[in-house]
Amino acid sequence: MSDSSSENRPAEPPPAGQPSGVPEEPVGERSMRDKPAAERSIQDKSLNDKSVILSDDPGPLPPRQDLDVVDVRHGMFGAEGTGDTSGFDGLVRQVAIPGATERPYGGWFDAAADRLEAVLKSSGLPDALDKVVVHRGEITFHVKRERLVEVVQQLRDDPQLRFEFCSGVSGVHFPNELGAELHAVYHLLSMTHNRRIRVEVTCPEADPHIPSVVSVYPTNDWHERETFDFFGIVFDGHPALTRIEMPDDWPGHPQRKDYPLGGVPVEYKGAMIPPPDQRRSYS
């Protein structure tokens, strides 16, 4: 038996942004489709272009991109020589990072890359870029370390680029990527154009020197000190490159992958149990 009161009740209006008479869509997709074309970003394009990978999408790489394997890890804690008693000694895992991306990059990425290449060529620096990587909706320019300052100067000052703000530099250590074990990654924001990019530079452990960008982005002063402190990257030209968190006489750089795990030895019935990476094998 039908409820006459519900039949006479007026229809509820559709959710905000949802046209009447159209099947309801998730709120996120509605908001993207309702944007003017000029405001749509590369994330919006991914609704119809499945080759574009969102930053929260763990899906496969685009067909124009390969993975660069930088390491192969065995076991869980990196124990060498004495065996791994963690129970994970049979674990073998490749460490891979996205490789160079072929054109087209999609969205505003192509326009930004074209402009950067043009200004670098006109400045006599046509070879400043090693590669460009687009992955999960983000773009990274890999720059030769000796050209870093000139590149970020152009990224900041060119009116069509105008990346005025550098939010910091992060260190990364791939101990088995021979000749490029240390990476410095800079995160840039254009407040003028509302765009974000990364700039990445590598250097070998045997020569861990990268030019400082404090002359271009003064806010990087403490960030470079922290990366020096934890990774041992020496930023040449920094006004006062000293440790910022560890004591001045601290040995080594704690965030490198080959730094000892440490830990507190545990006494158990008269035996001292060392940290995982120092335990010997019993098999």
C-alpha positions in Angstrom: 0.0 0.0 0.0 1.5 3.3 -1.1 1.9 6.2 1.2 -0.2 9.1 -0.2 1.7 11.6 1.8 5.0 10.7 0.1 3.4 10.8 -3.3 2.2 14.4 -2.7 5.5 15.5 -1.3 7.3 17.9 -3.6 10.5 16.6 -5.3 13.7 17.5 -3.5 16.0 19.8 -5.4 19.2 18.2 -6.8 22.5 18.6 -4.9 24.4 21.8 -5.4 26.0 21.8 -8.8 23.9 18.9 -10.1 21.6 19.8 -13.1 18.0 18.6 -12.7 17.0 15.6 -14.8 20.6 14.3 -15.0 21.8 11.2 -13.1 23.6 12.2 -10.0 27.5 12.1 -10.1 30.0 12.1 -7.3 30.5 15.6 -5.9 34.2 15.8 -7.0 33.4 15.0 -10.6 30.5 17.4 -10.7 32.7 20.3 -9.5 35.4 19.5 -12.0 33.0 19.4 -15.0 31.3 22.6 -13.9 34.6 24.5 -14.0 35.2 26.9 -16.9 37.7 25.5 -19.4 40.3 28.1 -18.4 40.3 26.9 -14.8 40.6 23.2 -15.5 43.9 21.6 -14.5 45.7 18.4 -15.5 43.8 16.6 -12.6 40.5 17.6 -14.3 41.7 16.2 -17.6 42.3 12.8 -16.0 38.5 12.3 -15.9 38.5 11.7 -19.7 42.2 11.0 -20.4 43.3 7.8 -18.6 46.9 8.4 -19.6 47.1 11.2 -17.0 47.8 9.8 -13.5 46.4 11.5 -10.4 48.7 12.1 -7.4 46.5 9.7 -5.4 46.2 7.1 -8.1 48.6 4.0 -7.7 47.9 2.9 -11.3 50.5 2.0 -14.0 52.9 4.4 -15.7 51.8 6.1 -19.0 52.8 4.2 -22.1 55.6 6.8 -22.9 57.5 6.2 -19.6 59.7 3.6 -18.1 61.0 2.9 -14.6 64.6 3.4 -13.7 65.8 0.8 -11.3 68.2 2.3 -8.8 68.6 -0.5 -6.3 67.7 -4.1 -5.4 67.1 -4.7 -1.7 67.5 -8.0 0.0 65.9 -8.7 3.4 64.2 -6.3 5.7 66.8 -4.3 7.6 69.8 -4.3 5.2 71.9 -6.7 7.2 75.0 -7.7 5.3 77.7 -10.4 6.0 76.1 -11.8 9.1 72.7 -12.8 7.7 69.3 -11.5 8.5 67.5 -13.1 11.5 64.3 -11.0 11.0 62.5 -13.8 9.0 62.6 -11.6 5.9 66.0 -12.7 4.6 64.4 -14.1 1.4 62.7 -10.8 0.5 64.0 -9.3 -2.8 62.6 -6.0 -3.9 63.5 -3.6 -6.7 63.7 0.1 -5.9 62.6 2.0 -9.0 61.8 5.6 -9.8 59.9 7.0 -12.8 62.2 7.6 -15.9 62.1 10.4 -18.5 58.7 11.1 -20.0 58.2 11.7 -23.7 56.1 14.5 -25.1 53.3 15.5 -24.8 53.2 16.0 -21.1 49.7 17.2 -20.9 48.0 20.4 -19.6 50.1 23.4 -18.8 53.2 21.2 -18.4 54.1 21.4 -22.1 53.8 25.3 -22.1 56.0 25.6 -19.0 58.6 23.1 -20.3 58.7 24.9 -23.7 59.2 28.3 -22.1 61.9 27.0 -19.7 63.8 25.4 -22.6 63.5 28.5 -24.7 64.8 30.9 -22.0 67.7 28.5 -21.2 68.6 28.3 -24.8 68.6 32.0 -25.2 70.8 32.3 -22.1 73.4 29.9 -23.6 72.3 27.0 -21.4 70.7 24.5 -23.8 72.1 21.5 -22.0 71.0 22.5 -18.5 68.2 19.9 -18.3 68.9 16.2 -18.0 65.3 15.0 -18.3 61.7 15.8 -17.5 59.6 13.4 -15.5 55.8 13.6 -15.3 54.3 11.1 -12.9 51.0 11.0 -11.0 50.0 14.4 -12.2 53.2 16.2 -11.1 56.2 17.4 -13.2 59.9 17.3 -12.2 62.8 19.0 -14.0 66.1 17.2 -13.5 68.9 19.8 -13.8 72.6 19.5 -14.1 74.0 20.6 -10.7 76.5 23.1 -12.2 73.5 24.9 -13.9 71.2 24.8 -10.9 71.4 28.5 -9.9 70.9 29.8 -13.5 67.9 27.5 -14.0 66.1 28.5 -10.8 66.9 32.2 -11.6 65.0 31.8 -14.8 62.2 29.9 -13.2 61.8 32.8 -10.7 62.2 35.8 -13.0 60.7 34.9 -16.3 57.1 36.4 -16.5 55.7 33.3 -18.2 57.1 31.0 -15.4 57.3 33.2 -12.3 58.0 30.5 -9.7 58.5 33.0 -6.9 58.5 30.7 -3.9 60.7 27.7 -3.0 59.2 25.9 0.0 62.4 24.0 0.7 64.9 21.3 -0.4 64.6 17.6 0.5 67.5 15.1 0.5 67.2 11.6 -0.9 69.9 8.8 -0.7 70.1 5.9 -3.1 73.4 4.3 -2.0 73.5 1.9 -5.1 72.8 4.5 -7.8 76.4 4.8 -8.8 77.5 8.4 -9.5 74.2 9.9 -8.4 73.7 8.5 -4.8 72.5 11.8 -3.4 69.5 13.8 -4.6 68.4 17.3 -3.7 64.7 18.0 -4.5 63.4 21.6 -4.6 59.6 22.3 -4.4 58.6 25.5 -6.3 55.3 27.4 -6.4 54.2 30.0 -8.8 51.7 32.2 -6.9 51.2 34.2 -10.1 50.0 31.2 -12.2 49.0 28.9 -9.4 51.4 26.1 -10.5 53.7 23.7 -8.7 56.9 22.0 -10.0 59.9 20.2 -8.7 63.5 20.7 -9.6 65.9 17.7 -8.8 69.7 17.6 -8.8 72.0 14.7 -8.1 75.6 14.4 -7.0 77.9 11.4 -6.1 78.8 10.6 -2.5 82.5 11.0 -3.5 81.8 14.6 -4.5 78.7 15.7 -2.5 78.6 19.3 -3.7 75.6 21.3 -5.1 75.5 25.0 -5.5 73.4 26.9 -3.0 70.2 28.6 -4.2 70.0 31.0 -1.2 71.0 33.9 -3.5 67.8 33.3 -5.5 65.5 31.9 -2.7 66.7 33.2 0.6 64.1 31.1 2.5 66.2 28.0 1.6 68.9 29.1 4.1 67.8 26.7 6.9 66.5 24.0 4.6 69.9 23.6 3.0 71.4 23.5 6.5 69.0 20.7 7.4 69.8 18.7 4.2 73.5 19.1 4.9 73.0 18.0 8.4 71.1 14.8 7.7 72.4 13.9 4.2 75.9 15.4 4.0 75.2 17.4 0.8 77.5 20.4 0.8 75.8 23.5 -0.6 78.5 25.6 -2.1 78.0 29.3 -1.6 75.7 29.0 1.4 76.3 32.0 3.8 76.7 29.8 7.0 76.5 26.0 6.3 76.5 24.5 9.7 74.5 21.7 11.3 71.0 22.8 12.4 69.6 19.9 14.4 72.4 17.5 15.3 75.3 18.6 17.5 78.3 20.0 15.7 80.5 17.1 16.5 77.9 14.4 15.5 79.6 11.7 13.4 77.9 10.9 10.1 74.5 12.0 8.6 71.6 10.2 10.2 69.1 10.0 7.2 71.5 8.3 4.8 70.5 4.7 4.0 73.9 3.3 5.1 73.7 5.0 8.5 73.5 2.4 11.4 69.9 1.8 12.5 71.1 2.1 16.1 68.7 1.3 18.9 69.1 0.4 22.5 70.7 -3.0 23.2 68.3 -5.1 25.2 69.4 -7.4 28.0 67.6 -10.7 28.1 68.6 -13.3 30.7 72.2 -12.1 30.6 72.5 -11.8 26.8 72.6 -8.4 25.0 70.4 -8.2 21.9 71.9 -5.7 19.4 70.0 -3.7 16.8 68.5 -5.6 13.8 71.2 -4.7 11.3 74.0 -5.9 13.7 72.5 -9.4 14.6 74.3 -12.5 13.3 72.6 -15.4 11.5 71.8 -18.6 13.3 71.2 -20.7 10.2 
